[in-house]
Amino acid sequence: MKILAVCGMGFGSSMMLKMTAEKVLKEKGVKADVETTDFSTASSADADLILTNEEFARQLEGGKTKVIAIKNISDANEVEEALSEVL
């Protein structure tokens, strides 16, 4: 499974989201490739799932990749709940 953590520039908040997602995945024993990327690259990237903020989620929805909005990127419980939709 390939997961993209997306923010405006591809570092900063997407890196925090990546670390939170990796922590949750490790605790669940799920192997996945989690990468950070910027918004414009994410719209054409090949991935199974995109995790991002609400603003970018609205703009990325409608493509072939499932998009889930995360309100608090450092909240492992919220990220775990989001990932449970696809795991």
Secondary structure, 3 states (H helix, E strand, C coil): CEEEEEECCCCCHHHHHHHHHHHHHHHHCCCCEEEEEEHHHHCCCCCCEEEECHHHHHHHCCCCCEEEECCCCCCHHHHHHHHHCCC
